[in-house]
Amino acid sequence: MEDNKFEDHDLYQSDHGTDGTVPPETGRKFSWGTFFLGVIAGAFISTCVFGVSYALVRNNPSTITIGTLEQANNNRSSSKTDSNEDESASEDGAFQEDDHESVVNDDTMAKLQLLEQTIDTYYIDSENVSTKTLEDGMYEGMLDSLGDVYSVYYTEEELNALMEDTNGIYYGIGAYISTDATTGLPVIAGVMDGSPAQEAGLKDGDICYKVDGELTESMELEEFISKVKGEEHTTVVLTVVRQGESDYLDIEVERRQIETPTVSYEMKDGNIGYIQIKEFDSVTSDQFAEALATLKGQGMKGLVIDLRSNPGGNLDTVCEIANMLLPKGTIVYTVDKDGNRVDYDCDGENEIDVPMAVLVNEYSASASEILAGAIKDYEKGVLVGTTTFGKGIVQRIIPFSDGTAVKLTVSKYYTPNGVNIHGTGIDPDVVIEFDAEAAEKGIDNQLDKALELLK
């Protein structure tokens, strides 16, 4: 879902996603390459900035992805004339020179060679450790040493998988996957109707303890998702922890082609329109525009926008949707490490003229928080539910000519009123916890409250 122009709240994937993501909370799985950098990076990485320091989805997520914030090239203005979308890296990752001492020097190269020889000589399973594994591990370790869970290295395969998310079609199980706020493990945040996940019996709230027998506790969310996806008609086994169950459940799910609907809508009683946005994908703004036009044509008198468990997605997309709802002004702005501010603006030509309510929860992240925050700051609607995830930083995907890429945190984003919500989230105007028992009877107490407020 990201390339050089993409900025991920992860503003997917992802950062975001389907079989996809609220921004990850956990680090990468250990590799010997990470060990390399663990030895040398502590001494050197604090002085290695590489000229860069910008997801966003949820779904994506991220998405964010990764979630992912995609850098908007339209309807934006800069507070500094030299503010550049990618001042630190060219399309193939060529960095500008700076005054920082480089970690790449004769001493570190000699140390890496020594470590490689030592592993080859003494490590019991060295014959099964490929050169590529060690090489990728070194790059991963350098990014890991930054201490930022959102800054990561992507192999060519991982980047291709990320890009796959943008077209709305992939091979997976048809589930929305986030990070559980308590355990830090992947959690099923939703399943698509008629999906393999639903058919296999996966449920919202299932915490994924293992994937194909491999523990998930040390996996970054993108890595977990890549293991869930795969070739069509193959299977994946998820070992889950489910509330109310004393034992682990092994659930085998067939991978199939999944076409991701990101928007659903219907007219509720009293001519109150309801639009659910599952993630901010490249096709979401068109789907939202169709939903909004249809509901308006049916005489809509109020609108509920459901952003619950939406992990984020493309910044362009969320700004396009905000432009269908808000008055003229700033939707969101970002500030990078040098103080450069970039505003993403709404022209106000399509400002909605009916009252709105926005449903949010602890899995509403990144781009979801941008839309919710703008609606709240402009007092165009009331927020209902629980406090959002709290991802107020932006990542940028920087690809290299060999097909790999890095994702780096490069800026913070702020709501129109100048609030950065990172680590705190957005508090709803009306706090109401989701009633899981009522939901089993087909009652959505949070939605009912939103509808009540608009009648």
C-alpha positions in Angstrom: 0.0 0.0 0.0 3.0 2.2 0.0 5.7 3.4 -2.4 8.0 6.4 -2.4 5.0 8.8 -2.4 3.3 7.0 0.4 3.4 8.2 3.9 1.9 6.0 6.6 0.3 7.4 9.6 1.5 2.9 8.4 -0.7 7.2 8.1 -0.9 -0.6 5.7 -1.1 -1.3 5.1 -1.8 -0.7 6.8 -0.3 1.6 8.3 -3.1 -0.9 7.4 -5.0 -3.6 6.9 -7.0 -6.3 5.6 -5.6 -9.6 6.9 -4.3 -6.1 7.7 -3.4 -3.6 10.4 -3.5 -1.1 13.2 0.1 0.1 13.6 2.3 -2.6 15.1 3.3 -2.6 18.7 5.8 -5.4 18.6 9.3 -5.7 17.1 10.7 -8.0 14.4 11.6 -11.6 15.0 15.2 -12.1 16.0 17.7 -13.0 13.4 21.5 -13.3 13.4 21.7 -10.1 11.4 19.9 -8.3 14.2 22.5 -9.8 16.5 25.2 -8.2 14.3 23.8 -4.8 14.7 23.0 -5.4 18.4 26.8 -5.7 18.9 27.8 -2.7 16.9 24.8 -0.4 16.6 24.7 0.6 20.3 28.1 2.2 19.8 27.4 3.8 16.5 23.7 4.2 15.6 23.1 7.2 17.8 25.3 9.2 15.5 24.0 7.6 12.3 21.0 9.5 11.0 21.5 9.0 7.2 19.9 12.4 6.6 16.4 11.2 7.5 14.7 10.8 10.7 6.7 10.5 8.2 1.2 5.4 8.6 -1.6 5.5 8.1 -3.6 2.9 8.2 -5.4 1.4 10.2 -5.2 -0.3 7.5 -3.9 0.8 6.4 -4.2 0.6 10.6 -3.4 0.7 9.1 -2.0 2.4 6.9 -1.4 3.9 8.0 -0.7 1.2 7.0 0.3 0.4 7.9 -1.3 1.0 8.7 -0.4 4.1 6.0 -0.2 8.0 5.4 0.1 8.5 1.7 1.7 11.9 1.0 -1.0 14.1 -0.6 0.2 16.0 -3.6 -3.0 17.8 -4.1 -4.8 20.3 -1.8 -1.8 20.9 0.4 0.3 24.0 1.2 3.6 24.5 3.0 4.4 27.0 5.7 8.0 27.0 4.4 8.8 27.6 0.8 11.4 24.8 0.8 9.3 22.2 2.4 9.9 19.1 0.3 8.0 15.8 0.3 11.2 13.8 0.3 14.1 16.1 1.1 16.3 13.4 2.4 16.2 10.6 -0.1 15.7 10.2 -3.9 13.5 7.6 -5.5 16.3 5.0 -5.3 17.3 5.9 -1.8 20.3 8.1 -2.5 20.9 10.2 0.6 22.1 13.8 0.9 25.4 14.3 2.7 25.3 15.5 6.3 27.7 16.2 9.1 27.1 12.9 11.0 29.8 10.2 11.2 28.8 7.2 9.2 28.4 3.8 10.8 29.7 2.3 7.6 33.5 2.4 7.9 36.5 0.1 7.9 36.2 -0.8 11.6 32.6 -1.8 11.4 33.1 -3.7 8.1 35.9 -5.7 9.7 33.7 -6.4 12.8 30.9 -7.7 10.6 33.3 -9.9 8.8 34.6 -11.2 12.1 31.1 -11.9 13.4 30.2 -13.7 10.2 33.3 -15.9 10.5 32.6 -16.6 14.1 29.0 -17.6 13.4 30.1 -19.8 10.6 32.8 -21.5 12.8 30.8 -22.0 16.0 27.1 -21.7 15.5 25.5 -25.2 15.7 23.1 -24.5 12.8 25.3 -22.3 10.6 24.8 -24.5 7.5 21.1 -23.5 7.5 21.8 -19.8 7.8 21.9 -18.2 4.3 23.9 -15.2 3.3 20.6 -13.4 2.5 19.2 -14.1 5.9 22.3 -12.6 7.5 22.3 -9.6 5.1 18.6 -8.9 5.6 19.1 -9.3 9.4 21.8 -6.6 9.3 19.5 -4.1 7.7 16.6 -5.0 10.0 18.9 -4.7 13.0 19.9 -1.2 12.0 16.3 -0.1 11.8 15.5 -2.0 15.0 18.2 -0.1 16.8 16.4 3.2 16.3 14.0 2.1 19.1 11.0 3.0 16.9 8.5 0.2 16.2 7.2 2.1 13.2 10.6 2.4 11.4 11.3 -0.9 9.6 13.2 -2.5 6.8 11.3 -4.2 4.0 12.7 -7.0 1.9 11.6 -7.1 -1.7 9.0 -9.8 -0.9 7.6 -7.8 2.1 7.4 -4.6 0.0 5.6 -6.4 -2.8 3.1 -7.7 -0.3 2.6 -4.2 1.0 2.0 -2.9 -2.5 -0.5 -5.6 -3.1 -2.8 -4.1 -0.5 -3.4 -1.0 -2.6 -5.4 -2.7 -5.3 -8.1 -4.1 -3.0 -7.5 -7.8 -4.1 -5.3 -10.2 -2.4 -5.1 -13.9 -1.3 -5.9 -14.3 2.3 -8.6 -15.2 4.8 -10.8 -12.1 4.8 -10.1 -10.8 8.3 -9.2 -7.4 9.7 -6.2 -7.7 12.0 -5.0 -5.3 14.6 -2.7 -5.3 17.6 -4.3 -6.1 20.9 -3.7 -3.2 23.3 -3.2 -5.4 26.4 -1.1 -8.3 25.1 0.6 -6.7 22.1 -0.4 -9.8 20.0 -2.3 -9.8 16.7 -6.0 -9.7 17.3 -8.9 -10.3 14.9 -10.6 -6.9 14.7 -13.3 -8.1 12.3 -14.2 -10.7 9.7 -15.7 -10.1 6.2 -19.1 -11.5 5.5 -18.8 -14.8 3.5 -15.0 -14.8 4.0 -12.9 -17.9 4.7 -12.3 -16.5 8.2 -16.0 -16.4 8.9 -16.6 -19.8 7.5 -13.8 -21.3 9.6 -15.2 -19.8 12.8 -12.8 -16.9 13.6 -14.5 -14.2 15.7 -13.9 -10.6 16.6 -11.5 -10.4 19.5 -9.7 -13.7 18.9 -6.1 -13.1 20.0 -3.7 -14.9 17.6 -1.1 -16.8 19.8 0.4 -18.8 16.9 0.4 -18.9 13.2 1.2 -22.3 11.7 2.7 -23.3 15.0 5.0 -20.3 15.3 4.6 -17.9 18.2 3.5 -14.4 17.3 4.8 -12.6 20.4 8.0 -11.5 18.7 6.4 -10.7 15.3 5.8 -7.3 13.9 2.3 -7.0 12.7 3.3 -6.9 9.0 5.2 -10.1 9.4 2.2 -11.8 11.0 0.0 -10.6 8.1 2.5 -11.9 5.5 2.3 -15.3 7.1 -1.5 -15.3 7.1 -1.6 -14.4 3.4 -0.3 -16.9 0.8 -1.1 -18.8 -2.4 -4.8 -19.3 -3.3 -6.3 -22.6 -1.9 -3.5 -23.2 0.6 -4.4 -23.2 4.3 -3.1 -21.4 7.4 -3.7 -22.5 11.0 -4.2 -19.8 13.6 -4.0 -20.8 17.3 -6.2 -18.3 19.1 -7.2 -17.3 22.6 -10.9 -16.6 22.8 -12.7 -14.9 25.7 -14.7 -17.4 27.6 -12.7 -20.4 26.3 -10.2 -22.1 28.7 -8.2 -23.8 26.0 -6.4 -22.6 22.9 -8.3 -23.1 19.6 -6.6 -24.2 16.4 -8.5 -22.9 13.5 -7.6 -23.9 10.0 -8.5 -21.3 7.3 -8.3 -21.7 3.5 -6.7 -18.8 1.7 -8.8 -17.4 -1.2 -9.0 -14.4 -3.4 -10.4 -11.6 -1.3 -11.9 -8.5 -2.9 -12.0 -5.9 -0.1 -15.1 -3.7 0.2 -13.9 -0.8 2.4 -17.3 1.0 2.6 -20.8 -0.2 3.5 -23.9 1.8 4.0 -27.6 1.8 4.6 -30.4 4.1 5.6 -31.5 3.7 9.2 -34.9 4.7 10.7 -35.7 8.4 10.7 -33.7 8.9 7.4 -30.4 8.7 9.3 -27.7 7.5 6.9 -25.0 5.1 8.1 -21.6 4.6 6.5 -19.0 2.3 7.8 -15.4 2.8 6.6 -13.3 -0.2 7.3 -10.0 1.3 6.0 -8.8 4.1 3.9 -7.7 2.3 0.7 -7.1 3.8 -2.7 -10.6 3.0 -3.8 -12.3 4.1 -0.5 -13.0 7.7 -1.5 -14.9 6.6 -4.6 -16.9 4.1 -2.6 -17.6 6.7 0.1 -18.7 9.3 -2.5 -21.2 6.7 -4.0 -22.5 5.9 -0.5 -23.0 9.5 0.4 -24.7 10.4 -2.9 -27.0 7.5 -2.6 -28.0 8.4 0.9 -28.5 12.0 0.0 -30.7 10.9 -2.9 -32.9 9.0 -0.4 -33.5 12.1 1.7 -30.8 11.7 4.4 -31.4 13.9 7.4 -28.4 12.9 9.5 -25.2 10.8 9.1 -23.4 8.3 11.2 -19.8 7.5 10.1 -18.5 4.3 11.7 -14.7 4.3 12.1 -14.6 1.6 14.8 -11.7 -0.8 14.3 -10.5 1.2 11.2 -6.7 1.0 11.3 -6.1 3.9 8.9 -4.8 4.0 5.4 -3.9 6.6 2.7 -3.7 10.2 3.6 -4.9 11.2 0.2 -8.0 9.1 0.7 -8.9 10.5 4.1 -8.4 14.0 2.9 -10.6 13.4 -0.1 -13.4 12.1 2.2 -12.9 15.0 4.6 -13.3 17.3 1.6 -16.9 15.9 1.1 -17.8 16.8 4.7 -16.0 19.7 6.2 -15.9 23.5 5.8 -13.0 25.3 4.2 -9.8 25.1 6.2 -7.1 22.7 7.3 -7.9 19.0 7.6 -4.6 18.1 9.2 -1.0 19.3 9.2 2.4 17.7 9.7 5.6 19.0 11.2 8.9 17.3 10.5 12.1 17.3 12.6 13.3 20.6 11.1 10.0 22.3 11.9 8.7 22.3 8.3 4.9 22.4 8.4 2.7 21.0 5.6 -1.0 21.7 5.6 -3.7 19.5 3.9 -6.7 21.6 3.2 -10.4 21.3 2.5 -11.9 23.7 -0.1 -15.3 23.7 1.7 -17.3 23.4 -1.6 -19.0 20.1 -0.5 -19.6 20.9 3.2 -22.3 18.6 4.5 -25.5 20.2 5.8 -26.8 17.5 8.1 -25.8 16.6 11.6 -23.2 13.9 12.0 -22.1 11.4 14.6 -18.8 9.5 14.4 -18.3 6.1 16.0 -14.8 5.4 17.3 -13.0 2.8 19.5 -9.5 1.8 20.7 -8.8 0.3 17.3 -9.6 3.5 15.4 -6.1 4.7 14.3 -4.1 7.0 12.1 -6.2 8.2 9.2 -9.3 7.4 11.2 -8.1 9.7 13.9 -7.4 12.4 11.3 -11.0 12.3 10.1 -12.5 12.0 13.6 -10.2 14.8 14.9 -11.1 17.2 12.1 -14.8 16.6 12.4 -14.5 17.2 16.2 -12.4 20.3 15.9 -14.8 21.9 13.3 -17.8 20.9 15.5 -19.4 19.2 12.5 -20.3 16.1 14.5 -20.3 14.3 17.8 -17.8 11.5 18.5 -19.4 8.4 20.2 -17.6 5.4 21.7 -14.3 5.0 23.4 -10.9 6.7 23.2 -9.0 6.1 19.9 -5.7 4.3 19.4 -3.4 7.4 19.5 -1.1 7.3 16.6 -0.1 10.9 15.8 3.1 10.3 13.9 3.7 9.7 10.2 6.0 7.3 8.3 7.4 7.5 4.8 8.2 4.5 2.6 11.5 5.0 0.8 12.2 2.4 -1.8 15.6 1.4 -3.1 16.6 0.3 -6.6 17.1 -3.3 -5.5 13.4 -3.7 -4.7 13.8 -3.3 -0.9 12.7 -0.3 1.1 12.7 1.3 4.5 9.9 2.9 6.4 10.9 5.8 8.7 9.0 8.0 11.1 9.5 11.5 9.7 6.9 13.8 11.2 4.1 14.3 13.6 0.6 15.3 12.6 -1.8 17.7 14.2 -5.6 18.2 14.1 -6.9 21.5 12.9 -6.8 22.9 16.4 -3.1 22.0 16.8 -3.5 18.8 18.9 -1.0 15.9 18.4 -2.8 12.8 19.6 0.1 10.4 19.7 0.0 8.2 22.7 -3.2 9.7 24.0 -5.8 9.2 21.3 -9.0 11.3 20.9 -11.6 11.2 23.6 -15.2 10.9 22.3 -17.8 13.5 23.2 -20.1 10.7 24.4 -18.3 7.8 26.1 -20.0 4.5 25.8 -18.4 1.0 26.1 -19.3 -1.6 23.5 -21.7 -4.2 25.0 -20.5 -7.5 23.7 -23.4 -9.5 25.3 -25.9 -7.2 23.6 -24.1 -7.6 20.3 -24.6 -11.4 20.5 -28.4 -10.5 20.4 -27.9 -8.3 17.4 -27.9 -5.0 19.4 -25.2 -2.4 18.8 -25.4 -0.1 21.8 -22.9 2.3 20.5 -24.6 2.7 17.1 -28.0 3.0 18.9 -26.6 5.9 20.9 -25.3 7.7 17.9 -28.7 7.3 16.1 -30.4 8.6 19.2 -28.3 11.7 19.3 -29.2 12.5 15.7 -33.0 12.1 16.0 
